[in-house]
């Protein structure tokens, strides 16, 4: 399996985390602990949830000190309970302490996302609707946060502005209407020899009708539609396009929206409204 730190964006993010936490050295550990001191530590869960970031944690520990020995007790995506041991680390005591906060910061954030996503996925059990994340991510952490969504059982929407066309309301308004926006998009894709999926956001049933009449898209987003309006739109679309519901959908209303038969529900909450899962590292 390709290592996470082989991705240059993830590698840069970890280097930044080291720079802001370690700076010119972990002076507390250097002062208190002999450089030859060996020890063993465990990472322990203090919450119930879904663990994410185990593989990344191993890579970070080994980046700090390649002689450390890391034993993964639980793997990414595993269910954990309060007091469960998820990882054991042995070797240089200085190295373990230097890596500790960077490792825990990543694991806690990613595990919170995986846990929250899993709760959404459970709400959809028995239905065909898939839950999608959005671009509402922590700057610099998008690839890892979207990785955590996948670990939690969700699906990734586009990664950024570069891997999919999403014609939103402002694009439609600036382009002079739905037909113009779609036509200009296809001209651009042809001129630049790009093969990207095209999605368009609609705000009303009339806009849905315009998209159906024009064609030229892969997916129609139904933005801020009520469940009743989504059902009406789906009757018009007749399965000719993928459909996605977005806007104002909460954990409480999620299943009601999914029961309309919409293909996807996207939720920025998966990454922007998450409580980190509490984890700690301690010497044993």
Helices and strands as residue ranges (DSSP letters): G 4-6, H 8-21, H 27-32, E 38-45, E 49-50, H 54-64, E 69-72, E 79-80, E 85-92, H 93-123, E 130-132, H 142-151, E 165-167, H 169-175, H 178-191, E 198-202, H 205-214, E 219-223, H 227-237, E 242-246, H 254-258, E 264-266, H 269-272, E 279-283
